[in-house]
Amino acid sequence: MTRRHAIGLDKPWASHVAAQLPDYSYAQPAAATPTPAPEAPKPAATEAPIKPKDYSLPYCHFMTSNPTIFHAVDSFGKELEQHGYKKLSERAVWTSDLKRGGKFYVTRNSSSLIAFNIGKDYESGNGVAIVAGHVDALTAKLKPVSKLPTKAGFQQLGVAPYAGALGPTWWDRDLGIGGRVLVKNSETGKVETKLVKLDWPIARIPTLAPHFGSPANGPFNPETQMVPIVGVDNSDLFEQSATPSVDIKAGSFASTQPEKLVKVIAKEIGVTDYSSIIQWELELFDTQPAQLGGLDKDLIFAGRIDDKLCCYAAHHGLLASDENKSTGIVKMVGMFDDEEIGSQLRQGAQSNFMSSVIERITEAFATGSYGPNLLSRTVANSYLVSSDVIHAVNPNFLNVYLENHSPRLNVGVTVSCDSNGHMTTDSVSHGLLKEIASRCGSTLQVFQIRNDSRSGGTIGPMTSARIGMRAIDCGIPQLSMHSIRATTGSEDPGLGVKLFKGVFDHFEEIDKEFAAF
């Protein structure tokens, strides 16, 4: 059973989801009937080949429906539960819950997620096949006190860039707002999380027209010249002064935020007592929907592709994996927060999140004494596929790419290499993935940066170094990395699913050929 999302016809992006690829011909619904969202393929009772095009529209829908990291993790979790996965709490003891053949997931901070299923023949000390990426994306987050004085008739919002956001591509874009709100339940006294996203743009960062000359050319101050406007207030022209709302108590969290924003968010989540809002973590996002593009609709245009694309592919690769293959191992997907800012928070890849999950699984199935010997054996038998998007070749800048290291869209996942250790790929891990790709019919590409360019980084080196397992860096190609809107191929999400399913299906048998490493 898969999750269905109803797309209301009144949504600003609903029309873009209908009538895309010829393979997805939906009947035109009556005006009052919602259009069903495209679904990712259901795992078949018997193994069926992955058809990459089957994932094009479901991926677009996922990206449009889940603009913030909290929405994405929540969506992944709900879909896992609909496929038989049980949510575990880090606060609990797992020993009695974990069973051979069981499926589980756990979240941390509601912004990182690890899902795993345990093979029916698993023994403690056996390996873990892992595909992991990061689920955070460049954004602009509200400051702790986001209320700003009205300036020249405009209401503005105090935001701070997360990673490289608020750059030139963020200007003159329709920006929505969403995230999580912490609310104290007056009846139970417990603090609860409520997800929120407004379905219309509330903010815009206006550029200065080129007619003004040099002031319009920058450089621009990110604190004073990249401040979004959220409304108009000309009360100063009429000698009117805004009076604080009697509904918002002085000294409360709500009093530090724009009054109209508080009331809009509260209404959206069904809160009438504004003082019950303890905190929130809200961010801006581009509201334009993800959609198929190009003359043949062989492209996908979307925001936040980096790196929800690889997380989406890993998630569906796990769901599609054959339960009768690699039955002696644990199959695991990791999605981490904070990669764009260094991964050093508790929900990041440099934390103990993944290592602690592996340790708990190993301990739960230990028949004798549990200790470093058994855990080290588990790590030595394991394999990490660190998957983050990689630079597709840009036809307008061919000079910055190496010959034979220029990934193309709609071909296959790309192995990322770097001689200075910014990527964790080596000959052993590369050889393993080549064998897996051969078994599942996937094509691998390869990318390495030029010697006169600067390489980025991924979670691969930090995760493999912390835990000590064999690891490779690879990713799905995209154009316009770190832009508010990016491009990938229409088949690329499905090509990722195909390879990552192959990792889960074939790792155990192929690893026997690499027993010397």
VEXDREN-2710 file (C-alpha; in Angstrom, 1 decimal):
% VEXDREN-2710
k/r/px/py/pz
1/MET/0.0/0.0/0.0
2/THR/1.4/3.4/-1.0
3/ARG/0.6/6.8/0.3
4/ARG/-1.9/8.9/-1.7
5/HIS/-1.7/12.7/-1.7
6/ALA/-4.8/14.5/-2.8
7/ILE/-4.0/17.5/-5.0
8/GLY/-6.7/20.1/-4.7
9/LEU/-7.5/22.0/-7.9
10/ASP/-7.4/25.2/-5.9
11/LYS/-3.7/24.7/-5.2
12/PRO/-1.5/27.2/-7.1
13/TRP/0.7/24.3/-8.5
14/ALA/-2.0/21.7/-9.2
15/SER/-2.3/22.4/-12.9
16/HIS/1.4/21.7/-13.4
17/VAL/1.0/18.1/-12.2
18/ALA/-1.6/17.2/-14.7
19/ALA/-0.8/16.3/-18.4
20/GLN/2.9/15.6/-18.2
21/LEU/4.5/12.6/-19.8
22/PRO/2.3/10.6/-22.2
23/ASP/2.8/7.6/-19.8
24/TYR/0.7/9.5/-17.2
25/SER/-2.5/10.4/-19.0
26/TYR/-5.1/11.3/-16.3
27/ALA/-8.8/11.8/-17.1
28/GLN/-9.9/15.4/-16.6
29/PRO/-11.7/15.5/-13.2
30/ALA/-14.9/17.3/-12.5
31/ALA/-14.5/20.7/-10.9
32/ALA/-15.3/19.4/-7.4
33/THR/-13.2/16.2/-7.7
34/PRO/-9.5/16.4/-6.5
35/THR/-6.8/15.1/-8.8
36/PRO/-5.0/12.1/-7.3
37/ALA/-1.3/12.6/-6.9
38/PRO/1.0/10.5/-9.0
39/GLU/2.3/7.5/-6.9
40/ALA/5.7/5.9/-6.9
41/PRO/5.4/2.3/-8.1
42/LYS/4.3/-0.3/-5.5
43/PRO/6.8/-3.0/-4.7
44/ALA/5.7/-6.1/-6.6
45/ALA/5.1/-9.5/-5.1
46/THR/7.8/-10.8/-7.5
47/GLU/10.8/-8.8/-8.6
48/ALA/10.1/-6.6/-11.5
49/PRO/12.5/-4.3/-13.4
50/ILE/12.6/-0.7/-12.3
51/LYS/11.2/1.6/-15.0
52/PRO/12.9/5.0/-14.4
53/LYS/10.0/7.1/-16.0
54/ASP/7.6/5.7/-13.4
55/TYR/9.3/7.9/-10.8
56/SER/9.3/11.2/-12.7
57/LEU/5.9/12.6/-11.7
58/PRO/5.9/11.1/-8.2
59/TYR/9.2/12.8/-7.5
60/CYS/7.9/16.2/-8.8
61/HIS/4.9/15.8/-6.5
62/PHE/7.1/14.9/-3.5
63/MET/9.3/17.9/-4.0
64/THR/6.3/20.3/-4.3
65/SER/4.4/18.9/-1.4
66/ASN/7.4/18.8/1.0
67/PRO/9.3/22.1/0.7
68/THR/11.0/22.0/4.2
69/ILE/13.2/19.4/5.8
70/PHE/10.6/18.7/8.4
71/HIS/7.9/18.0/5.8
72/ALA/10.3/15.8/3.9
73/VAL/11.2/13.7/6.9
74/ASP/7.6/13.4/8.0
75/SER/6.5/12.3/4.5
76/PHE/9.3/9.7/4.3
77/GLY/8.3/8.4/7.8
78/LYS/4.6/8.1/6.9
79/GLU/5.3/6.3/3.7
80/LEU/7.6/3.9/5.5
81/GLU/4.8/3.1/8.0
82/GLN/2.5/2.4/5.1
83/HIS/5.0/-0.2/3.9
84/GLY/5.2/-2.0/7.3
85/TYR/8.0/-0.1/9.0
86/LYS/7.7/0.6/12.7
87/LYS/8.9/3.8/14.2
88/LEU/11.4/3.4/17.1
89/SER/12.3/6.0/19.8
90/GLU/15.9/6.7/20.6
91/ARG/14.7/7.0/24.3
92/ALA/13.6/3.4/24.3
93/VAL/15.4/0.0/24.6
94/TRP/15.1/-1.7/21.2
95/THR/16.2/-5.2/22.1
96/SER/12.7/-6.7/22.3
97/ASP/11.5/-4.8/19.3
98/LEU/14.1/-5.9/16.7
99/LYS/13.3/-9.1/14.9
100/ARG/14.7/-10.8/11.9
101/GLY/12.6/-9.8/8.9
102/GLY/11.5/-6.7/10.7
103/LYS/11.3/-3.2/9.3
104/PHE/12.1/-0.1/11.4
105/TYR/12.9/3.6/11.3
106/VAL/14.0/6.3/13.7
107/THR/14.2/10.0/13.5
108/ARG/16.4/12.6/15.3
109/ASN/15.2/16.2/15.8
110/SER/12.5/15.4/13.2
111/SER/15.1/16.4/10.6
112/SER/17.2/13.3/10.2
113/LEU/15.9/9.7/9.5
114/ILE/17.4/6.3/9.4
115/ALA/15.3/3.4/8.0
116/PHE/16.4/-0.2/8.0
117/ASN/15.1/-3.7/7.5
118/ILE/16.7/-6.8/9.0
119/GLY/17.2/-9.8/6.8
120/LYS/15.5/-13.0/7.8
121/ASP/18.8/-14.8/8.0
122/TYR/20.7/-12.0/9.7
123/GLU/23.3/-12.8/12.4
124/SER/25.0/-10.4/14.6
125/GLY/28.4/-9.4/13.1
126/ASN/27.0/-9.6/9.5
127/GLY/27.3/-6.5/7.4
128/VAL/25.0/-3.5/6.8
129/ALA/24.4/-2.2/3.2
130/ILE/23.8/1.5/3.5
131/VAL/22.8/4.3/1.1
132/ALA/22.9/7.7/2.8
133/GLY/22.6/11.3/1.8
134/HIS/21.5/14.6/3.3
135/VAL/18.0/15.9/3.3
136/ASP/18.7/19.6/4.1
137/ALA/18.9/22.3/1.4
138/LEU/19.9/25.9/1.1
139/THR/17.3/28.1/2.6
140/ALA/16.7/31.3/4.6
141/LYS/15.6/30.8/8.2
142/LEU/13.7/33.2/10.4
143/LYS/15.9/34.9/13.0
144/PRO/15.0/34.4/16.7
145/VAL/13.4/37.8/16.6
146/SER/12.1/38.2/13.1
147/LYS/10.0/41.3/13.7
148/LEU/11.4/44.4/12.0
149/PRO/10.4/48.1/12.1
150/THR/8.3/49.2/9.1
151/LYS/10.5/50.9/6.6
152/ALA/9.3/53.3/3.8
153/GLY/5.9/51.7/3.8
154/PHE/7.0/48.1/3.7
155/GLN/6.8/45.4/6.3
156/GLN/9.9/43.2/6.3
157/LEU/11.0/39.9/7.8
158/GLY/14.2/39.2/9.6
159/VAL/15.9/36.1/8.1
160/ALA/19.3/34.6/8.0
161/PRO/20.9/32.5/5.2
162/TYR/21.3/28.8/5.8
163/ALA/24.5/27.8/3.9
164/GLY/24.5/29.7/0.6
165/ALA/21.0/31.0/0.4
166/LEU/19.9/34.6/-0.3
167/GLY/22.3/34.7/-3.3
168/PRO/21.3/36.3/-6.6
169/THR/19.0/33.5/-7.6
170/TRP/16.8/34.2/-4.5
171/TRP/16.0/37.7/-5.6
172/ASP/12.6/38.4/-7.2
173/ARG/11.3/35.0/-6.4
174/ASP/7.9/34.1/-4.9
175/LEU/8.9/32.9/-1.5
176/GLY/6.6/30.8/0.8
177/ILE/7.1/30.0/4.4
178/GLY/6.9/26.7/6.4
179/GLY/8.5/24.5/9.0
180/ARG/7.7/23.3/12.4
181/VAL/6.0/25.0/15.3
182/LEU/6.3/23.9/19.0
183/VAL/3.0/24.3/20.8
184/LYS/2.2/23.6/24.5
185/ASN/-1.0/21.6/24.9
186/SER/-2.9/23.3/27.6
187/GLU/-4.7/20.0/28.6
188/THR/-1.6/17.7/28.8
189/GLY/1.1/20.3/29.5
190/LYS/3.2/18.6/26.8
191/VAL/5.0/20.4/24.0
192/GLU/3.8/19.2/20.6
193/THR/5.2/19.7/17.1
194/LYS/2.9/21.0/14.3
195/LEU/4.0/21.2/10.7
196/VAL/3.0/24.3/8.7
197/LYS/3.4/25.6/5.2
198/LEU/1.4/28.4/3.6
199/ASP/0.2/27.7/0.1
200/TRP/0.8/31.2/-1.2
201/PRO/4.0/33.3/-1.4
202/ILE/4.4/35.7/1.5
203/ALA/7.8/37.2/0.8
204/ARG/10.0/38.6/-2.0
205/ILE/13.5/40.1/-2.1
206/PRO/13.3/42.9/-4.6
207/THR/16.2/43.8/-6.9
208/LEU/17.2/47.4/-7.7
209/ALA/16.5/48.3/-11.3
210/PRO/19.7/48.6/-13.5
211/HIS/18.7/52.2/-14.2
212/PHE/20.2/53.2/-10.9
213/GLY/23.7/52.4/-12.2
214/SER/26.5/51.1/-9.9
215/PRO/24.3/50.6/-6.8
216/ALA/22.4/48.0/-8.7
217/ASN/25.5/46.0/-9.5
218/GLY/26.6/45.0/-6.0
219/PRO/28.3/43.7/-4.1
220/PHE/25.3/43.7/-1.8
221/ASN/25.1/43.6/2.0
222/PRO/23.2/40.4/3.1
223/GLU/22.1/42.0/6.3
224/THR/20.7/45.3/4.9
225/GLN/20.0/44.8/1.2
226/MET/18.7/41.2/1.1
227/VAL/15.7/41.6/3.5
228/PRO/12.4/40.2/2.2
229/ILE/9.3/42.3/2.1
230/VAL/6.1/40.7/3.3
231/GLY/3.5/43.5/3.0
232/VAL/2.6/47.2/2.8
233/ASP/2.1/49.5/5.8
234/ASN/1.7/53.2/5.0
235/SER/0.2/54.1/8.4
236/ASP/3.1/56.6/9.0
237/LEU/1.7/58.8/6.1
238/PHE/-1.5/59.2/8.1
239/GLU/0.1/59.8/11.5
240/GLN/-1.2/56.5/12.7
241/SER/0.9/54.3/15.0
242/ALA/0.5/50.6/15.2
243/THR/-0.7/49.4/18.6
244/PRO/0.4/46.1/20.0
245/SER/-2.3/43.4/19.8
246/VAL/-4.0/42.6/23.1
247/ASP/-4.2/39.0/21.9
248/ILE/-0.4/38.7/22.0
249/LYS/1.1/38.8/25.5
250/ALA/4.2/41.0/26.1
251/GLY/7.2/38.8/26.8
252/SER/5.9/35.8/25.0
253/PHE/7.6/34.2/22.0
254/ALA/4.8/35.5/19.8
255/SER/5.6/39.1/20.8
256/THR/9.0/38.8/19.1
257/GLN/7.5/37.9/15.7
258/PRO/5.5/39.9/13.2
259/GLU/1.9/40.1/14.5
260/LYS/0.3/39.2/11.2
261/LEU/2.6/36.3/10.7
262/VAL/1.8/34.9/14.1
263/LYS/-1.9/35.1/13.4
264/VAL/-1.6/33.5/10.0
265/ILE/0.5/30.7/11.3
266/ALA/-1.7/30.1/14.3
267/LYS/-4.8/30.0/12.2
268/GLU/-3.1/27.5/9.9
269/ILE/-2.3/25.1/12.7
270/GLY/-5.5/25.6/14.6
271/VAL/-4.1/27.5/17.6
272/THR/-6.1/30.3/19.3
273/ASP/-3.9/31.0/22.3
274/TYR/-0.8/32.7/20.8
275/SER/1.1/32.4/24.0
276/SER/1.0/28.6/23.6
277/ILE/3.5/28.9/20.8
278/ILE/6.8/28.1/22.5
279/GLN/9.1/28.4/19.5
280/TRP/9.1/27.8/15.8
281/GLU/11.7/26.9/13.1
282/LEU/10.4/28.4/9.9
283/GLU/12.1/28.9/6.6
284/LEU/11.5/30.5/3.2
285/PHE/11.2/28.5/0.0
286/ASP/10.5/29.0/-3.6
287/THR/6.8/28.3/-4.2
288/GLN/7.1/27.4/-7.9
289/PRO/6.2/23.7/-8.3
290/ALA/8.6/21.0/-9.4
291/GLN/7.6/20.0/-13.0
292/LEU/8.7/18.3/-16.1
293/GLY/10.3/20.5/-18.7
294/GLY/12.0/20.5/-22.1
295/LEU/10.5/19.9/-25.5
296/ASP/10.1/16.2/-24.8
297/LYS/9.5/16.6/-21.1
298/ASP/12.8/14.9/-20.4
299/LEU/14.0/17.4/-17.7
300/ILE/12.8/18.2/-14.2
301/PHE/12.9/21.8/-13.0
302/ALA/12.6/22.1/-9.2
303/GLY/13.9/23.8/-6.1
304/ARG/15.8/21.9/-3.3
305/ILE/17.0/19.1/-5.6
306/ASP/20.3/19.0/-3.6
307/ASP/20.0/16.6/-1.9
308/LYS/16.4/15.5/-1.6
309/LEU/16.8/13.9/-5.0
310/CYS/19.3/11.2/-3.7
311/CYS/17.3/10.7/-0.5
312/TYR/14.1/10.1/-2.5
313/ALA/15.9/7.6/-4.7
314/ALA/17.5/5.8/-1.7
315/HIS/14.1/5.7/0.1
316/HIS/12.4/4.1/-2.9
317/GLY/15.3/1.8/-3.6
318/LEU/14.8/0.4/-0.1
319/LEU/11.1/0.0/-0.5
320/ALA/11.6/-1.8/-3.8
321/SER/14.3/-4.1/-2.6
322/ASP/13.7/-7.8/-2.8
323/GLU/13.2/-9.4/0.6
324/ASN/14.5/-12.6/-0.7
325/LYS/17.9/-11.2/-1.7
326/SER/20.7/-10.3/0.7
327/THR/18.8/-11.9/3.5
328/GLY/21.8/-12.2/5.8
329/ILE/22.4/-8.5/6.1
330/VAL/20.7/-5.3/7.3
331/LYS/19.6/-2.9/4.6
332/MET/19.7/0.7/5.7
333/VAL/19.0/4.2/4.4
334/GLY/20.3/7.3/6.2
335/MET/19.1/10.9/5.6
336/PHE/21.0/13.6/7.5
337/ASP/20.4/17.2/8.4
338/ASP/23.1/20.0/8.4
339/GLU/25.3/18.7/5.6
340/GLU/25.3/22.1/4.0
341/ILE/26.8/23.7/7.1
342/GLY/29.3/21.0/8.1
343/SER/27.3/18.2/9.6
344/GLN/28.5/18.9/13.1
345/LEU/25.2/19.0/15.0
346/ARG/23.6/16.0/16.7
347/GLN/21.4/15.3/13.7
348/GLY/24.3/15.6/11.2
349/ALA/26.4/12.9/9.7
350/GLN/29.3/13.6/12.0
351/SER/27.1/12.7/15.0
352/ASN/26.7/9.3/16.5
353/PHE/23.2/8.8/15.0
354/MET/24.1/6.1/12.4
355/SER/26.8/4.4/14.5
356/SER/24.4/4.1/17.5
357/VAL/21.7/2.5/15.3
358/ILE/24.3/0.0/14.0
359/GLU/25.5/-0.7/17.5
360/ARG/21.9/-1.3/18.8
361/ILE/21.2/-3.8/16.0
362/THR/24.4/-5.7/16.6
363/GLU/23.8/-5.9/20.3
364/ALA/20.2/-7.0/20.0
365/PHE/21.2/-10.1/18.0
366/ALA/24.4/-11.0/19.9
367/THR/24.1/-14.6/21.1
368/GLY/27.1/-14.3/23.4
369/SER/28.9/-11.4/24.8
370/TYR/28.6/-8.1/23.0
371/GLY/31.6/-5.9/22.6
372/PRO/34.1/-4.2/20.3
373/ASN/35.1/-7.5/18.6
374/LEU/31.5/-8.1/17.4
375/LEU/30.9/-4.5/16.5
376/SER/34.2/-4.2/14.6
377/ARG/33.3/-7.3/12.6
378/THR/30.0/-5.8/11.7
379/VAL/31.7/-2.6/10.4
380/ALA/34.3/-4.6/8.4
381/ASN/31.5/-6.5/6.7
382/SER/29.5/-3.3/5.8
383/TYR/29.4/-0.9/2.9
384/LEU/28.3/2.7/2.7
385/VAL/27.1/4.4/-0.5
386/SER/27.2/8.1/0.2
387/SER/24.9/9.7/-2.3
388/ASP/24.9/13.4/-2.9
389/VAL/24.0/15.2/-6.2
390/ILE/26.9/15.8/-8.5
391/HIS/27.6/18.4/-11.2
392/ALA/26.1/17.5/-14.6
393/VAL/28.0/18.9/-17.6
394/ASN/26.9/22.4/-18.5
395/PRO/27.1/22.9/-22.3
396/ASN/27.8/26.6/-21.8
397/PHE/30.9/26.0/-19.7
398/LEU/32.5/22.9/-21.1
399/ASN/36.0/24.4/-20.3
400/VAL/35.5/23.8/-16.6
401/TYR/35.0/20.0/-17.0
402/LEU/37.5/17.3/-17.5
403/GLU/37.2/15.1/-20.6
404/ASN/35.6/11.8/-19.7
405/HIS/34.5/13.2/-16.4
406/SER/31.4/15.1/-17.6
407/PRO/28.2/13.5/-16.3
408/ARG/25.1/13.7/-18.4
409/LEU/21.4/13.7/-17.5
410/ASN/19.3/10.6/-17.9
411/VAL/22.3/8.2/-18.2
412/GLY/22.9/7.0/-14.6
413/VAL/24.3/7.7/-11.2
414/THR/27.8/9.3/-11.2
415/VAL/30.8/8.1/-9.0
416/SER/32.5/11.1/-7.4
417/CYS/36.3/10.9/-7.1
418/ASP/38.8/13.2/-5.5
419/SER/42.5/12.5/-4.9
420/ASN/42.6/14.7/-1.8
421/GLY/40.0/12.9/0.1
422/HIS/37.0/15.2/-0.3
423/MET/35.3/12.1/-1.6
424/THR/35.6/8.7/0.0
425/THR/35.8/6.7/-3.2
426/ASP/38.7/4.3/-3.6
427/SER/39.4/1.3/-5.9
428/VAL/37.7/-1.2/-3.6
429/SER/34.5/0.7/-3.1
430/HIS/34.4/1.7/-6.8
431/GLY/34.9/-1.9/-7.8
432/LEU/32.1/-3.0/-5.6
433/LEU/29.6/-0.6/-7.0
434/LYS/30.6/-1.5/-10.6
435/GLU/29.8/-5.1/-9.9
436/ILE/26.4/-4.1/-8.4
437/ALA/25.6/-1.8/-11.3
438/SER/26.4/-4.7/-13.7
439/ARG/24.0/-7.0/-11.8
440/CYS/21.1/-4.6/-11.9
441/GLY/21.7/-3.2/-15.4
442/SER/22.7/0.3/-14.3
443/THR/25.2/2.6/-16.1
444/LEU/27.8/4.4/-13.9
445/GLN/29.3/7.7/-14.9
446/VAL/32.3/9.3/-13.2
447/PHE/33.2/12.9/-12.1
448/GLN/36.4/14.5/-10.9
449/ILE/37.0/18.2/-10.6
450/ARG/39.8/19.8/-12.6
451/ASN/43.1/20.4/-10.7
452/ASP/42.5/24.2/-11.0
453/SER/39.1/24.1/-9.4
454/ARG/37.9/23.6/-5.8
455/SER/36.1/20.4/-4.8
456/GLY/33.1/20.3/-2.6
457/GLY/32.6/17.7/0.1
458/THR/30.0/15.2/1.2
459/ILE/29.0/13.0/4.2
460/GLY/31.0/10.1/2.8
461/PRO/34.5/10.8/4.2
462/MET/33.2/11.9/7.7
463/THR/30.8/8.9/8.0
464/SER/33.2/6.3/6.8
465/ALA/36.0/7.7/9.0
466/ARG/33.8/7.8/12.1
467/ILE/32.5/4.3/11.7
468/GLY/35.3/2.7/9.7
469/MET/33.4/1.0/6.9
470/ARG/34.2/0.8/3.2
471/ALA/32.5/3.6/1.4
472/ILE/32.0/5.3/-2.0
473/ASP/30.7/8.7/-3.0
474/CYS/28.3/8.9/-5.9
475/GLY/25.3/11.0/-6.9
476/ILE/22.6/11.9/-9.3
477/PRO/23.7/14.6/-11.8
478/GLN/22.0/18.1/-11.7
479/LEU/22.6/21.5/-13.2
480/SER/22.6/24.8/-11.3
481/MET/23.8/23.4/-8.0
482/HIS/23.1/25.8/-5.1
483/SER/20.6/27.8/-7.1
484/ILE/17.1/28.3/-5.8
485/ARG/15.9/26.3/-8.9
486/ALA/17.9/23.4/-10.4
487/THR/17.5/20.9/-13.2
488/THR/17.9/17.1/-13.4
489/GLY/16.8/14.6/-15.9
490/SER/13.2/13.2/-15.9
491/GLU/14.6/9.6/-15.6
492/ASP/17.3/10.4/-13.1
493/PRO/15.2/9.8/-9.9
494/GLY/14.2/6.4/-11.2
495/LEU/17.8/5.6/-12.3
496/GLY/18.8/6.3/-8.8
497/VAL/16.1/4.0/-7.5
498/LYS/17.3/1.3/-9.8
499/LEU/21.0/1.4/-8.7
500/PHE/20.2/1.8/-5.0
501/LYS/17.8/-1.2/-5.1
502/GLY/20.7/-3.1/-6.7
503/VAL/22.9/-2.2/-3.7
504/PHE/20.3/-3.7/-1.3
505/ASP/19.6/-6.7/-3.5
506/HIS/23.1/-7.7/-4.5
507/PHE/25.6/-6.5/-1.9
508/GLU/25.7/-9.7/0.1
509/GLU/26.7/-11.9/-2.8
510/ILE/29.1/-9.5/-4.4
511/ASP/30.8/-8.8/-1.0
512/LYS/31.9/-12.4/-0.9
513/GLU/34.1/-11.6/-4.0
514/PHE/35.7/-8.7/-2.0
515/ALA/36.4/-10.7/1.2
516/ALA/40.0/-9.7/1.1
517/PHE/39.2/-6.0/1.7
END
